[in-house]
Amino acid sequence: MSESLFDQLKARGEGFLTEISNNLMANPGFIEVLKKGIAAKEEVDKRVAEGLKVMNVAARKDVLRLEKRLAEMEAELRAMKANATAKPARARKASGRKG
């Protein structure tokens, strides 16, 4: 019984929120304020990005690019180390000596 009461309350709440959101989206004044808010956020984001650039702070995309390049260089270094350790072993086998 409590579960059905909960389901009823949940359905009423969802219906209420749907009605409110529909009313807001139909209101031209609300839409205009929403547009202005979005434009203001975009302007703030732009100014923050410019400020960070002036302060020489790396952007997320810069850090991601550097992380990718670092991973590539680590892989190259591992390959070079593996190649370097494999060469002496092949040289010992070719000369008939044990290492």
MODELLER restraints for C-alpha pairs under 7 A, 6 or more apart:
rsr = mdl.restraints
at = mdl.atoms
rsr.add(forms.Gaussian(group=physical.xy_distance, feature=features.Distance(at['CA:24:A'], at['CA:30:A']), mean=6.21, stdev=0.5))
rsr.add(forms.Gaussian(group=physical.xy_distance, feature=features.Distance(at['CA:25:A'], at['CA:31:A']), mean=6.48, stdev=0.5))
rsr.add(forms.Gaussian(group=physical.xy_distance, feature=features.Distance(at['CA:92:A'], at['CA:98:A']), mean=6.30, stdev=0.5))
rsr.add(forms.Gaussian(group=physical.xy_distance, feature=features.Distance(at['CA:92:A'], at['CA:99:A']), mean=6.41, stdev=0.5))
